Amino acid sequence: MGTAPEDGRERPRLYLISPAVIDLDTFEMAFRNAIAGGDIACFQLRLKDRPAEEIITATKRLLPIAQDAGVAFLLNDDAELAKELDVDGVHVGQDDMPYKKARDILGPEAIIGVTCKNSRHLAMIAGEAGADYVAFGAFFTSSTKSNTVKAEPEILEWWSATTLIPSVAIGGITVANAEILLESGADFLAVAGGVWDYKDGPKEAVTAFNRMIDKVMAT
């Protein structure tokens, strides 16, 4: 899987995740505001257990906004729907479609990330299989996902020293608690409620996260 560089770290970036249920008109405005707040690498539409038609409608509305801003657009779980809608890729959990099947459906250019919870073993398997990123967490109590396992920041340190494959930190991440994850080597911060429910709004949340990233990179 490669070795970590001896020096020089790429700037970590923000990875937004939608709420599990959205009012599309309201969320479109929140999404536009978040994008206006600063750098965002990726957006995952995670309408968990919602009808396919709802996901399709939301994707058709939100995908052009992401594309105009240079933000990668992923679906949660459903590689076949991701292919049909021509989004950038998919995120798969351990109980969802296997990575290899998702890759077979989407082809070599798609972004495919894999949930690895707090498991070094699962991360190594995903990395060896060719995953574009591995997601560790939950690092903090999450309002988005209830059935999570606890992960410690040390797993990010281990991963960044082991491989070049990016890590995504997930689970209850906010402006107030994210710094330790950045310092531990997270390449991306996956945030849902920490942006959508931020006291000053999504735009200000994204600005605050980027300010924190710059601060950590400067030290």
Secondary structure, 3 states (H helix, E strand, C coil): CCCCCCCCCCCCEEEEECCCCCCHHHHHHHHHHHHHCCCCCEEEECCCCCCHHHHHHHHHHHHHHHHHHCCEEEEECCHHHHHHHCCCEEEECCCCCCHHHHHHHHCCCCEEEEEEECCHHHHHHHHHHCCCEEEECCCCCCCCCCCCCCCCCHHHHHHHHHCCCCEEEECCCCCCCCHHHHHCCCCEEEECHHHHCCCCCHHHHHHHHHHHHHHHHHC
